[in-house]
Amino acid sequence: MEAVLMIATIIIAITLTAVVLIQGANSGLGSAFGGDSGIYRTRRGVEKTLFTMTIGLAVLFLVLSLITVAVG
């Protein structure tokens, strides 16, 4: 049981890292140097999906980590 939880936690961690890195690649080059447009805009399409996926994976990672600590 512990091995399955550990493997699942590792897979979620790698996926979460990849999703966060993909989100960073979608931002414009101007924001990398502090030149943000300053205009509020909503997330749409893939950007919204990646944002939602990041939150879901982070919560899942937290829950799996807590379960792994409780079991072990």
Secondary structure by P-SEA (a helix, b strand, c coil): caaaaaaaaaaaaaaaaaaaaaaaaaccccccccccccbbbbbcaaaaaaaaaaaaaaaaaaaaaaaaaaac
